[in-house]
Amino acid sequence: MMRLKERGFTLVEIMIVVAIIGLLAAIAIPNFVKARETAQKNSCIANLKQIEGAVQVWALDNAKGGTATMALGDLTPDYIKRWPSCGTTAYGVPGTVAATPVCPNSATLTDHKL
């Protein structure tokens, strides 16, 4: 009676595959983290531009000057449908029409600015 040779992977072959997967993960994970940070920064800057635009349109519609102040209720929902946030922290309302909006996380994220 002739025995058929069992087929399968050897331990060395499996270890090589695991090493290759680990190497690819070591290359890919830092790139994913960097891409995520860049996307968050771009999202924050877009939100700042949206707030600034809403303030300027509100000032034009209501004939207000650069020193005029506004409240959150003045801007939502007519000029901004939903008030944005950077991560989990909501943006504050700029003090005056001439003020530039600031990221609520500006102490830790210094590149989130217009």
Biopython code that builds the backbone (N, CA, C, O; Angstrom):
import numpy as np
from Bio.PDB.StructureBuilder import StructureBuilder

atoms = [
    (1, "MET", "N", (0.830, -1.168, 0.000)),
    (1, "MET", "CA", (0.000, 0.000, 0.000)),
    (1, "MET", "C", (0.885, 1.245, 0.000)),
    (1, "MET", "O", (1.773, 1.393, 0.840)),
    (2, "MET", "N", (0.633, 2.120, -0.938)),
    (2, "MET", "CA", (1.441, 3.314, -1.095)),
    (2, "MET", "C", (0.760, 4.486, -0.382)),
    (2, "MET", "O", (-0.432, 4.733, -0.561)),
    (3, "ARG", "N", (1.527, 5.184, 0.413)),
    (3, "ARG", "CA", (0.990, 6.345, 1.138)),
    (3, "ARG", "C", (1.090, 7.606, 0.294)),
    (3, "ARG", "O", (2.127, 7.882, -0.308)),
    (4, "LEU", "N", (0.010, 8.361, 0.257)),
    (4, "LEU", "CA", (0.057, 9.631, -0.463)),
    (4, "LEU", "C", (0.789, 10.655, 0.389)),
    (4, "LEU", "O", (0.622, 10.707, 1.607)),
    (5, "LYS", "N", (1.584, 11.449, -0.259)),
    (5, "LYS", "CA", (2.318, 12.492, 0.446)),
    (5, "LYS", "C", (1.333, 13.564, 0.888)),
    (5, "LYS", "O", (0.559, 14.077, 0.081)),
    (6, "GLU", "N", (1.366, 13.899, 2.171)),
    (6, "GLU", "CA", (0.455, 14.934, 2.674)),
    (6, "GLU", "C", (0.897, 16.289, 2.142)),
    (6, "GLU", "O", (2.085, 16.606, 2.082)),
    (7, "ARG", "N", (-0.103, 17.076, 1.759)),
    (7, "ARG", "CA", (0.203, 18.399, 1.223)),
    (7, "ARG", "C", (-0.146, 19.445, 2.265)),
    (7, "ARG", "O", (-1.091, 19.267, 3.033)),
    (8, "GLY", "N", (0.598, 20.519, 2.297)),
    (8, "GLY", "CA", (0.366, 21.614, 3.228)),
    (8, "GLY", "C", (1.581, 22.517, 3.249)),
    (8, "GLY", "O", (2.574, 22.288, 2.558)),
    (9, "PHE", "N", (1.468, 23.541, 4.058)),
    (9, "PHE", "CA", (2.566, 24.485, 4.168)),
    (9, "PHE", "C", (3.462, 24.091, 5.328)),
    (9, "PHE", "O", (3.006, 23.583, 6.352)),
    (10, "THR", "N", (4.727, 24.335, 5.141)),
    (10, "THR", "CA", (5.662, 24.079, 6.239)),
    (10, "THR", "C", (5.682, 25.286, 7.156)),
    (10, "THR", "O", (5.206, 26.364, 6.797)),
    (11, "LEU", "N", (6.233, 25.097, 8.333)),
    (11, "LEU", "CA", (6.321, 26.183, 9.309)),
    (11, "LEU", "C", (7.158, 27.342, 8.766)),
    (11, "LEU", "O", (6.835, 28.506, 9.003)),
    (12, "VAL", "N", (8.208, 27.034, 8.054)),
    (12, "VAL", "CA", (9.073, 28.077, 7.485)),
    (12, "VAL", "C", (8.298, 28.915, 6.466)),
    (12, "VAL", "O", (8.418, 30.140, 6.456)),
    (13, "GLU", "N", (7.516, 28.275, 5.621)),
    (13, "GLU", "CA", (6.737, 29.014, 4.628)),
    (13, "GLU", "C", (5.711, 29.940, 5.295)),
    (13, "GLU", "O", (5.531, 31.084, 4.879)),
    (14, "ILE", "N", (5.058, 29.438, 6.312)),
    (14, "ILE", "CA", (4.087, 30.271, 7.037)),
    (14, "ILE", "C", (4.783, 31.440, 7.720)),
    (14, "ILE", "O", (4.260, 32.555, 7.719)),
    (15, "MET", "N", (5.951, 31.203, 8.303)),
    (15, "MET", "CA", (6.697, 32.286, 8.964)),
    (15, "MET", "C", (7.131, 33.353, 7.968)),
    (15, "MET", "O", (7.125, 34.539, 8.296)),
    (16, "ILE", "N", (7.507, 32.952, 6.763)),
    (16, "ILE", "CA", (7.903, 33.923, 5.734)),
    (16, "ILE", "C", (6.704, 34.788, 5.327)),
    (16, "ILE", "O", (6.837, 36.003, 5.180)),
    (17, "VAL", "N", (5.547, 34.169, 5.148)),
    (17, "VAL", "CA", (4.342, 34.924, 4.791)),
    (17, "VAL", "C", (3.981, 35.905, 5.895)),
    (17, "VAL", "O", (3.650, 37.055, 5.604)),
    (18, "VAL", "N", (4.035, 35.484, 7.152)),
    (18, "VAL", "CA", (3.734, 36.372, 8.279)),
    (18, "VAL", "C", (4.736, 37.521, 8.330)),
    (18, "VAL", "O", (4.351, 38.657, 8.606)),
    (19, "ALA", "N", (6.004, 37.249, 8.072)),
    (19, "ALA", "CA", (7.025, 38.306, 8.075)),
    (19, "ALA", "C", (6.762, 39.330, 6.968)),
    (19, "ALA", "O", (6.916, 40.533, 7.181)),
    (20, "ILE", "N", (6.368, 38.854, 5.799)),
    (20, "ILE", "CA", (6.063, 39.773, 4.688)),
    (20, "ILE", "C", (4.849, 40.635, 5.030)),
    (20, "ILE", "O", (4.861, 41.839, 4.773)),
    (21, "ILE", "N", (3.808, 40.044, 5.600)),
    (21, "ILE", "CA", (2.620, 40.812, 5.989)),
    (21, "ILE", "C", (2.986, 41.844, 7.054)),
    (21, "ILE", "O", (2.513, 42.979, 7.002)),
    (22, "GLY", "N", (3.815, 41.463, 8.011)),
    (22, "GLY", "CA", (4.268, 42.408, 9.036)),
    (22, "GLY", "C", (5.060, 43.558, 8.447)),
    (22, "GLY", "O", (4.896, 44.703, 8.868)),
    (23, "LEU", "N", (5.911, 43.270, 7.484)),
    (23, "LEU", "CA", (6.695, 44.315, 6.827)),
    (23, "LEU", "C", (5.792, 45.280, 6.071)),
    (23, "LEU", "O", (5.982, 46.494, 6.143)),
    (24, "LEU", "N", (4.819, 44.752, 5.352)),
    (24, "LEU", "CA", (3.882, 45.616, 4.625)),
    (24, "LEU", "C", (3.058, 46.470, 5.590)),
    (24, "LEU", "O", (2.797, 47.639, 5.303)),
    (25, "ALA", "N", (2.647, 45.910, 6.721)),
    (25, "ALA", "CA", (1.894, 46.677, 7.719)),
    (25, "ALA", "C", (2.754, 47.779, 8.311)),
    (25, "ALA", "O", (2.273, 48.887, 8.547)),
    (26, "ALA", "N", (4.023, 47.482, 8.553)),
    (26, "ALA", "CA", (4.932, 48.494, 9.110)),
    (26, "ALA", "C", (5.121, 49.664, 8.154)),
    (26, "ALA", "O", (5.360, 50.789, 8.593)),
    (27, "ILE", "N", (5.017, 49.413, 6.873)),
    (27, "ILE", "CA", (5.143, 50.486, 5.882)),
    (27, "ILE", "C", (3.829, 51.250, 5.741)),
    (27, "ILE", "O", (3.836, 52.475, 5.613)),
    (28, "ALA", "N", (2.702, 50.537, 5.764)),
    (28, "ALA", "CA", (1.410, 51.149, 5.452)),
    (28, "ALA", "C", (0.804, 51.932, 6.612)),
    (28, "ALA", "O", (0.213, 52.987, 6.380)),
    (29, "ILE", "N", (0.925, 51.464, 7.837)),
    (29, "ILE", "CA", (0.246, 52.103, 8.973)),
    (29, "ILE", "C", (0.677, 53.555, 9.183)),
    (29, "ILE", "O", (-0.197, 54.401, 9.372)),
    (30, "PRO", "N", (1.963, 53.896, 9.163)),
    (30, "PRO", "CA", (2.319, 55.319, 9.305)),
    (30, "PRO", "C", (1.748, 56.198, 8.196)),
    (30, "PRO", "O", (1.412, 57.358, 8.436)),
    (31, "ASN", "N", (1.635, 55.653, 6.983)),
    (31, "ASN", "CA", (1.046, 56.433, 5.891)),
    (31, "ASN", "C", (-0.440, 56.683, 6.128)),
    (31, "ASN", "O", (-0.939, 57.762, 5.808)),
    (32, "PHE", "N", (-1.151, 55.706, 6.683)),
    (32, "PHE", "CA", (-2.565, 55.897, 7.000)),
    (32, "PHE", "C", (-2.738, 56.953, 8.078)),
    (32, "PHE", "O", (-3.656, 57.769, 7.999)),
    (33, "VAL", "N", (-1.872, 56.951, 9.083)),
    (33, "VAL", "CA", (-1.954, 57.929, 10.167)),
    (33, "VAL", "C", (-1.710, 59.331, 9.623)),
    (33, "VAL", "O", (-2.426, 60.269, 9.974)),
    (34, "LYS", "N", (-0.707, 59.477, 8.772)),
    (34, "LYS", "CA", (-0.400, 60.781, 8.179)),
    (34, "LYS", "C", (-1.554, 61.270, 7.308)),
    (34, "LYS", "O", (-1.904, 62.450, 7.342)),
    (35, "ALA", "N", (-2.145, 60.367, 6.528)),
    (35, "ALA", "CA", (-3.272, 60.749, 5.674)),
    (35, "ALA", "C", (-4.465, 61.182, 6.519)),
    (35, "ALA", "O", (-5.177, 62.116, 6.147)),
    (36, "ARG", "N", (-4.690, 60.525, 7.636)),
    (36, "ARG", "CA", (-5.804, 60.892, 8.513)),
    (36, "ARG", "C", (-5.586, 62.280, 9.121)),
    (36, "ARG", "O", (-6.515, 63.086, 9.176)),
    (37, "GLU", "N", (-4.369, 62.559, 9.574)),
    (37, "GLU", "CA", (-4.067, 63.881, 10.138)),
    (37, "GLU", "C", (-4.243, 64.978, 9.104)),
    (37, "GLU", "O", (-4.776, 66.044, 9.411)),
    (38, "THR", "N", (-3.799, 64.725, 7.881)),
    (38, "THR", "CA", (-3.942, 65.711, 6.814)),
    (38, "THR", "C", (-5.415, 65.948, 6.493)),
    (38, "THR", "O", (-5.822, 67.088, 6.266)),
    (39, "ALA", "N", (-6.208, 64.895, 6.472)),
    (39, "ALA", "CA", (-7.644, 65.040, 6.199)),
    (39, "ALA", "C", (-8.334, 65.834, 7.304)),
    (39, "ALA", "O", (-9.203, 66.658, 7.017)),
    (40, "GLN", "N", (-7.964, 65.599, 8.560)),
    (40, "GLN", "CA", (-8.554, 66.354, 9.670)),
    (40, "GLN", "C", (-8.177, 67.827, 9.588)),
    (40, "GLN", "O", (-9.009, 68.696, 9.846)),
    (41, "LYS", "N", (-6.934, 68.112, 9.234)),
    (41, "LYS", "CA", (-6.492, 69.504, 9.104)),
    (41, "LYS", "C", (-7.255, 70.209, 7.987)),
    (41, "LYS", "O", (-7.723, 71.334, 8.163)),
    (42, "ASN", "N", (-7.379, 69.548, 6.840)),
    (42, "ASN", "CA", (-8.094, 70.155, 5.713)),
    (42, "ASN", "C", (-9.572, 70.361, 6.033)),
    (42, "ASN", "O", (-10.167, 71.354, 5.613)),
    (43, "SER", "N", (-10.158, 69.434, 6.768)),
    (43, "SER", "CA", (-11.557, 69.571, 7.180)),
    (43, "SER", "C", (-11.723, 70.765, 8.111)),
    (43, "SER", "O", (-12.681, 71.527, 7.975)),
    (44, "CYS", "N", (-10.815, 70.933, 9.043)),
    (44, "CYS", "CA", (-10.883, 72.056, 9.977)),
    (44, "CYS", "C", (-10.750, 73.389, 9.235)),
    (44, "CYS", "O", (-11.496, 74.329, 9.508)),
    (45, "ILE", "N", (-9.814, 73.467, 8.310)),
    (45, "ILE", "CA", (-9.624, 74.706, 7.545)),
    (45, "ILE", "C", (-10.872, 75.015, 6.707)),
    (45, "ILE", "O", (-11.267, 76.175, 6.589)),
    (46, "ALA", "N", (-11.490, 73.981, 6.128)),
    (46, "ALA", "CA", (-12.722, 74.187, 5.365)),
    (46, "ALA", "C", (-13.840, 74.691, 6.279)),
    (46, "ALA", "O", (-14.622, 75.553, 5.877)),
    (47, "ASN", "N", (-13.923, 74.166, 7.497)),
    (47, "ASN", "CA", (-14.929, 74.645, 8.453)),
    (47, "ASN", "C", (-14.688, 76.103, 8.821)),
    (47, "ASN", "O", (-15.636, 76.882, 8.924)),
    (48, "LEU", "N", (-13.422, 76.477, 9.021)),
    (48, "LEU", "CA", (-13.096, 77.872, 9.346)),
    (48, "LEU", "C", (-13.511, 78.801, 8.203)),
    (48, "LEU", "O", (-14.033, 79.890, 8.442)),
    (49, "LYS", "N", (-13.279, 78.369, 6.968)),
    (49, "LYS", "CA", (-13.689, 79.171, 5.809)),
    (49, "LYS", "C", (-15.207, 79.291, 5.742)),
    (49, "LYS", "O", (-15.734, 80.350, 5.402)),
    (50, "GLN", "N", (-15.913, 78.201, 6.069)),
    (50, "GLN", "CA", (-17.373, 78.218, 6.053)),
    (50, "GLN", "C", (-17.902, 79.197, 7.101)),
    (50, "GLN", "O", (-18.827, 79.960, 6.821)),
    (51, "ILE", "N", (-17.332, 79.183, 8.291)),
    (51, "ILE", "CA", (-17.760, 80.108, 9.350)),
    (51, "ILE", "C", (-17.484, 81.544, 8.935)),
    (51, "ILE", "O", (-18.339, 82.417, 9.088)),
    (52, "GLU", "N", (-16.287, 81.786, 8.409)),
    (52, "GLU", "CA", (-15.935, 83.144, 7.990)),
    (52, "GLU", "C", (-16.882, 83.641, 6.894)),
    (52, "GLU", "O", (-17.320, 84.791, 6.925)),
    (53, "GLY", "N", (-17.194, 82.782, 5.933)),
    (53, "GLY", "CA", (-18.124, 83.168, 4.873)),
    (53, "GLY", "C", (-19.518, 83.458, 5.408)),
    (53, "GLY", "O", (-20.164, 84.413, 4.976)),
    (54, "ALA", "N", (-19.983, 82.638, 6.347)),
    (54, "ALA", "CA", (-21.312, 82.852, 6.934)),
    (54, "ALA", "C", (-21.366, 84.174, 7.686)),
    (54, "ALA", "O", (-22.366, 84.889, 7.613)),
    (55, "VAL", "N", (-20.310, 84.502, 8.403)),
    (55, "VAL", "CA", (-20.267, 85.766, 9.144)),
    (55, "VAL", "C", (-20.306, 86.939, 8.175)),
    (55, "VAL", "O", (-21.018, 87.917, 8.407)),
    (56, "GLN", "N", (-19.546, 86.846, 7.094)),
    (56, "GLN", "CA", (-19.512, 87.945, 6.128)),
    (56, "GLN", "C", (-20.862, 88.125, 5.426)),
    (56, "GLN", "O", (-21.311, 89.252, 5.221)),
    (57, "VAL", "N", (-21.499, 87.027, 5.064)),
    (57, "VAL", "CA", (-22.820, 87.124, 4.420)),
    (57, "VAL", "C", (-23.841, 87.686, 5.407)),
    (57, "VAL", "O", (-24.671, 88.515, 5.035)),
    (58, "TRP", "N", (-23.784, 87.237, 6.665)),
    (58, "TRP", "CA", (-24.689, 87.767, 7.695)),
    (58, "TRP", "C", (-24.492, 89.280, 7.834)),
    (58, "TRP", "O", (-25.462, 90.031, 7.930)),
    (59, "ALA", "N", (-23.229, 89.720, 7.844)),
    (59, "ALA", "CA", (-22.945, 91.153, 7.977)),
    (59, "ALA", "C", (-23.483, 91.935, 6.777)),
    (59, "ALA", "O", (-24.028, 93.025, 6.948)),
    (60, "LEU", "N", (-23.339, 91.399, 5.581)),
    (60, "LEU", "CA", (-23.866, 92.078, 4.394)),
    (60, "LEU", "C", (-25.389, 92.130, 4.406)),
    (60, "LEU", "O", (-25.983, 93.164, 4.100)),
    (61, "ASP", "N", (-26.021, 91.008, 4.763)),
    (61, "ASP", "CA", (-27.484, 90.963, 4.776)),
    (61, "ASP", "C", (-28.083, 91.901, 5.813)),
    (61, "ASP", "O", (-29.183, 92.420, 5.623)),
    (62, "ASN", "N", (-27.368, 92.121, 6.904)),
    (62, "ASN", "CA", (-27.897, 92.935, 7.995)),
    (62, "ASN", "C", (-27.239, 94.309, 8.095)),
    (62, "ASN", "O", (-27.432, 95.020, 9.080)),
    (63, "ALA", "N", (-26.464, 94.682, 7.082)),
    (63, "ALA", "CA", (-25.795, 95.989, 7.020)),
    (63, "ALA", "C", (-24.991, 96.263, 8.296)),
    (63, "ALA", "O", (-25.125, 97.323, 8.906)),
    (64, "LYS", "N", (-24.161, 95.302, 8.687)),
    (64, "LYS", "CA", (-23.327, 95.434, 9.887)),
    (64, "LYS", "C", (-21.893, 95.721, 9.475)),
    (64, "LYS", "O", (-21.438, 95.266, 8.426)),
    (65, "GLY", "N", (-21.192, 96.469, 10.292)),
    (65, "GLY", "CA", (-19.793, 96.794, 10.036)),
    (65, "GLY", "C", (-18.854, 95.780, 10.664)),
    (65, "GLY", "O", (-19.295, 94.786, 11.241)),
    (66, "GLY", "N", (-17.566, 96.033, 10.550)),
    (66, "GLY", "CA", (-16.546, 95.117, 11.048)),
    (66, "GLY", "C", (-16.525, 94.945, 12.547)),
    (66, "GLY", "O", (-16.020, 93.939, 13.046)),
    (67, "THR", "N", (-17.075, 95.926, 13.293)),
    (67, "THR", "CA", (-17.060, 95.827, 14.753)),
    (67, "THR", "C", (-18.336, 95.209, 15.316)),
    (67, "THR", "O", (-18.459, 95.043, 16.530)),
    (68, "ALA", "N", (-19.282, 94.868, 14.452)),
    (68, "ALA", "CA", (-20.545, 94.283, 14.913)),
    (68, "ALA", "C", (-20.305, 92.887, 15.478)),
    (68, "ALA", "O", (-19.459, 92.141, 14.984)),
    (69, "THR", "N", (-21.050, 92.551, 16.506)),
    (69, "THR", "CA", (-20.962, 91.211, 17.097)),
    (69, "THR", "C", (-22.203, 90.410, 16.732)),
    (69, "THR", "O", (-23.267, 90.970, 16.466)),
    (70, "MET", "N", (-22.049, 89.107, 16.722)),
    (70, "MET", "CA", (-23.171, 88.243, 16.391)),
    (70, "MET", "C", (-23.195, 87.086, 17.370)),
    (70, "MET", "O", (-22.201, 86.797, 18.036)),
    (71, "ALA", "N", (-24.347, 86.425, 17.449)),
    (71, "ALA", "CA", (-24.499, 85.250, 18.302)),
    (71, "ALA", "C", (-24.658, 84.027, 17.411)),
    (71, "ALA", "O", (-24.876, 84.145, 16.206)),
    (72, "LEU", "N", (-24.549, 82.872, 18.010)),
    (72, "LEU", "CA", (-24.702, 81.629, 17.266)),
    (72, "LEU", "C", (-26.072, 81.550, 16.599)),
    (72, "LEU", "O", (-26.190, 81.048, 15.481)),
    (73, "GLY", "N", (-27.096, 82.037, 17.268)),
    (73, "GLY", "CA", (-28.446, 82.021, 16.714)),
    (73, "GLY", "C", (-28.603, 82.915, 15.498)),
    (73, "GLY", "O", (-29.506, 82.706, 14.689)),
    (74, "ASP", "N", (-27.730, 83.916, 15.357)),
    (74, "ASP", "CA", (-27.783, 84.779, 14.173)),
    (74, "ASP", "C", (-27.304, 84.039, 12.923)),
    (74, "ASP", "O", (-27.729, 84.353, 11.811)),
    (75, "LEU", "N", (-26.427, 83.067, 13.107)),
    (75, "LEU", "CA", (-25.811, 82.381, 11.960)),
    (75, "LEU", "C", (-26.486, 81.055, 11.611)),
    (75, "LEU", "O", (-26.502, 80.660, 10.445)),
    (76, "THR", "N", (-27.035, 80.373, 12.599)),
    (76, "THR", "CA", (-27.690, 79.085, 12.318)),
    (76, "THR", "C", (-29.185, 79.243, 12.413)),
    (76, "THR", "O", (-29.621, 80.013, 13.269)),
    (77, "PRO", "N", (-29.971, 78.630, 11.668)),
    (77, "PRO", "CA", (-29.703, 77.774, 10.507)),
    (77, "PRO", "C", (-29.707, 78.528, 9.185)),
    (77, "PRO", "O", (-29.606, 77.906, 8.127)),
    (78, "ASP", "N", (-29.821, 79.870, 9.219)),
    (78, "ASP", "CA", (-29.948, 80.620, 7.966)),
    (78, "ASP", "C", (-28.651, 80.685, 7.165)),
    (78, "ASP", "O", (-28.684, 80.624, 5.936)),
    (79, "TYR", "N", (-27.518, 80.806, 7.835)),
    (79, "TYR", "CA", (-26.242, 80.981, 7.137)),
    (79, "TYR", "C", (-25.364, 79.736, 7.204)),
    (79, "TYR", "O", (-24.569, 79.494, 6.296)),
    (80, "ILE", "N", (-25.495, 78.955, 8.252)),
    (80, "ILE", "CA", (-24.837, 77.657, 8.383)),
    (80, "ILE", "C", (-25.904, 76.695, 8.883)),
    (80, "ILE", "O", (-26.493, 76.910, 9.943)),
    (81, "LYS", "N", (-26.151, 75.646, 8.132)),
    (81, "LYS", "CA", (-27.229, 74.721, 8.490)),
    (81, "LYS", "C", (-26.967, 74.059, 9.842)),
    (81, "LYS", "O", (-27.854, 73.998, 10.693)),
    (82, "ARG", "N", (-25.744, 73.566, 10.032)),
    (82, "ARG", "CA", (-25.371, 72.911, 11.281)),
    (82, "ARG", "C", (-24.007, 73.441, 11.687)),
    (82, "ARG", "O", (-23.094, 73.501, 10.863)),
    (83, "TRP", "N", (-23.858, 73.825, 12.943)),
    (83, "TRP", "CA", (-22.606, 74.415, 13.412)),
    (83, "TRP", "C", (-21.514, 73.349, 13.431)),
    (83, "TRP", "O", (-21.703, 72.292, 14.033)),
    (84, "PRO", "N", (-20.365, 73.608, 12.778)),
    (84, "PRO", "CA", (-19.317, 72.587, 12.659)),
    (84, "PRO", "C", (-18.490, 72.438, 13.935)),
    (84, "PRO", "O", (-18.582, 73.244, 14.860)),
    (85, "SER", "N", (-17.682, 71.383, 13.952)),
    (85, "SER", "CA", (-16.759, 71.152, 15.056)),
    (85, "SER", "C", (-15.459, 70.589, 14.504)),
    (85, "SER", "O", (-15.424, 70.019, 13.413)),
    (86, "CYS", "N", (-14.399, 70.756, 15.271)),
    (86, "CYS", "CA", (-13.093, 70.178, 14.936)),
    (86, "CYS", "C", (-12.911, 68.989, 15.863)),
    (86, "CYS", "O", (-12.619, 69.157, 17.047)),
    (87, "GLY", "N", (-13.080, 67.799, 15.333)),
    (87, "GLY", "CA", (-13.071, 66.619, 16.184)),
    (87, "GLY", "C", (-14.357, 66.587, 16.981)),
    (87, "GLY", "O", (-15.443, 66.522, 16.405)),
    (88, "THR", "N", (-14.249, 66.634, 18.305)),
    (88, "THR", "CA", (-15.443, 66.624, 19.153)),
    (88, "THR", "C", (-15.739, 67.996, 19.749)),
    (88, "THR", "O", (-16.729, 68.155, 20.463)),
    (89, "THR", "N", (-14.902, 68.982, 19.470)),
    (89, "THR", "CA", (-15.051, 70.315, 20.055)),
    (89, "THR", "C", (-15.657, 71.278, 19.040)),
    (89, "THR", "O", (-15.142, 71.420, 17.931)),
    (90, "ALA", "N", (-16.747, 71.936, 19.419)),
    (90, "ALA", "CA", (-17.414, 72.885, 18.516)),
    (90, "ALA", "C", (-16.631, 74.195, 18.449)),
    (90, "ALA", "O", (-15.990, 74.605, 19.417)),
    (91, "TYR", "N", (-16.696, 74.829, 17.303)),
    (91, "TYR", "CA", (-16.059, 76.134, 17.121)),
    (91, "TYR", "C", (-16.825, 77.185, 17.908)),
    (91, "TYR", "O", (-18.035, 77.072, 18.106)),
    (92, "GLY", "N", (-16.112, 78.199, 18.349)),
    (92, "GLY", "CA", (-16.764, 79.326, 18.985)),
    (92, "GLY", "C", (-17.179, 80.342, 17.932)),
    (92, "GLY", "O", (-16.646, 80.353, 16.823)),
    (93, "VAL", "N", (-18.126, 81.186, 18.283)),
    (93, "VAL", "CA", (-18.552, 82.243, 17.375)),
    (93, "VAL", "C", (-17.492, 83.342, 17.424)),
    (93, "VAL", "O", (-17.104, 83.770, 18.511)),
    (94, "PRO", "N", (-17.011, 83.812, 16.252)),
    (94, "PRO", "CA", (-16.033, 84.898, 16.271)),
    (94, "PRO", "C", (-16.606, 86.113, 17.003)),
    (94, "PRO", "O", (-17.805, 86.373, 16.914)),
    (95, "GLY", "N", (-15.779, 86.848, 17.713)),
    (95, "GLY", "CA", (-16.258, 87.982, 18.495)),
    (95, "GLY", "C", (-16.909, 89.062, 17.659)),
    (95, "GLY", "O", (-17.978, 89.565, 18.005)),
    (96, "THR", "N", (-16.273, 89.417, 16.567)),
    (96, "THR", "CA", (-16.806, 90.469, 15.698)),
    (96, "THR", "C", (-16.769, 89.987, 14.247)),
    (96, "THR", "O", (-16.223, 88.929, 13.933)),
    (97, "VAL", "N", (-17.365, 90.795, 13.381)),
    (97, "VAL", "CA", (-17.370, 90.457, 11.950)),
    (97, "VAL", "C", (-15.945, 90.422, 11.408)),
    (97, "VAL", "O", (-15.623, 89.575, 10.575)),
    (98, "ALA", "N", (-15.100, 91.321, 11.864)),
    (98, "ALA", "CA", (-13.735, 91.396, 11.354)),
    (98, "ALA", "C", (-12.815, 90.332, 11.946)),
    (98, "ALA", "O", (-11.715, 90.129, 11.432)),
    (99, "ALA", "N", (-13.232, 89.649, 13.010)),
    (99, "ALA", "CA", (-12.382, 88.642, 13.648)),
    (99, "ALA", "C", (-12.281, 87.390, 12.791)),
    (99, "ALA", "O", (-13.233, 87.010, 12.109)),
    (100, "THR", "N", (-11.124, 86.760, 12.834)),
    (100, "THR", "CA", (-10.911, 85.508, 12.108)),
    (100, "THR", "C", (-11.318, 84.341, 12.995)),
    (100, "THR", "O", (-10.923, 84.301, 14.160)),
    (101, "PRO", "N", (-12.095, 83.390, 12.485)),
    (101, "PRO", "CA", (-12.450, 82.226, 13.297)),
    (101, "PRO", "C", (-11.211, 81.410, 13.650)),
    (101, "PRO", "O", (-10.251, 81.349, 12.882)),
    (102, "VAL", "N", (-11.251, 80.788, 14.819)),
    (102, "VAL", "CA", (-10.097, 80.040, 15.328)),
    (102, "VAL", "C", (-10.529, 78.613, 15.647)),
    (102, "VAL", "O", (-11.634, 78.376, 16.134)),
    (103, "CYS", "N", (-9.650, 77.685, 15.367)),
    (103, "CYS", "CA", (-9.903, 76.277, 15.693)),
    (103, "CYS", "C", (-9.989, 76.132, 17.207)),
    (103, "CYS", "O", (-9.151, 76.683, 17.921)),
    (104, "PRO", "N", (-10.992, 75.394, 17.721)),
    (104, "PRO", "CA", (-11.109, 75.227, 19.165)),
    (104, "PRO", "C", (-9.966, 74.414, 19.757)),
    (104, "PRO", "O", (-9.756, 74.439, 20.970)),
    (105, "ASN", "N", (-9.232, 73.700, 18.928)),
    (105, "ASN", "CA", (-8.075, 72.912, 19.389)),
    (105, "ASN", "C", (-6.765, 73.575, 19.008)),
    (105, "ASN", "O", (-5.752, 72.891, 18.864)),
    (106, "SER", "N", (-6.760, 74.894, 18.842)),
    (106, "SER", "CA", (-5.580, 75.596, 18.340)),
    (106, "SER", "C", (-4.380, 75.502, 19.285)),
    (106, "SER", "O", (-3.245, 75.693, 18.851)),
    (107, "ALA", "N", (-4.612, 75.212, 20.573)),
    (107, "ALA", "CA", (-3.493, 75.077, 21.492)),
    (107, "ALA", "C", (-2.661, 73.840, 21.168)),
    (107, "ALA", "O", (-1.444, 73.852, 21.352)),
    (108, "THR", "N", (-3.297, 72.775, 20.691)),
    (108, "THR", "CA", (-2.572, 71.547, 20.381)),
    (108, "THR", "C", (-2.358, 71.344, 18.888)),
    (108, "THR", "O", (-1.395, 70.694, 18.483)),
    (109, "LEU", "N", (-3.249, 71.895, 18.066)),
    (109, "LEU", "CA", (-3.158, 71.737, 16.612)),
    (109, "LEU", "C", (-2.843, 73.091, 15.993)),
    (109, "LEU", "O", (-3.740, 73.796, 15.533)),
    (110, "THR", "N", (-1.566, 73.448, 15.986)),
    (110, "THR", "CA", (-1.178, 74.795, 15.571)),
    (110, "THR", "C", (-1.308, 75.036, 14.068)),
    (110, "THR", "O", (-1.298, 76.188, 13.635)),
    (111, "ASP", "N", (-1.429, 73.981, 13.265)),
    (111, "ASP", "CA", (-1.538, 74.175, 11.810)),
    (111, "ASP", "C", (-2.990, 74.257, 11.340)),
    (111, "ASP", "O", (-3.237, 74.322, 10.136)),
    (112, "HIS", "N", (-3.956, 74.256, 12.264)),
    (112, "HIS", "CA", (-5.374, 74.391, 11.907)),
    (112, "HIS", "C", (-5.743, 75.866, 11.938)),
    (112, "HIS", "O", (-6.353, 76.324, 12.904)),
    (113, "LYS", "N", (-5.393, 76.610, 10.915)),
    (113, "LYS", "CA", (-5.758, 78.022, 10.858)),
    (113, "LYS", "C", (-5.819, 78.489, 9.411)),
    (113, "LYS", "O", (-5.225, 77.898, 8.509)),
    (114, "LEU", "N", (-6.569, 79.583, 9.230)),
    (114, "LEU", "CA", (-6.706, 80.163, 7.897)),
    (114, "LEU", "C", (-5.440, 80.889, 7.511)),
    (114, "LEU", "O", (-5.358, 81.448, 6.417)),
]
sb = StructureBuilder()
sb.init_structure("model")
sb.init_model(0)
sb.init_chain("A")
sb.init_seg("    ")
for serial, (resi, resn, name, xyz) in enumerate(atoms, 1):
    if name == "N":
        sb.init_residue(resn, " ", resi, " ")
    sb.init_atom(name, np.array(xyz, "f"), 0.0, 1.0, " ", f" {name:<3s}", serial, name[0])
structure = sb.get_structure()
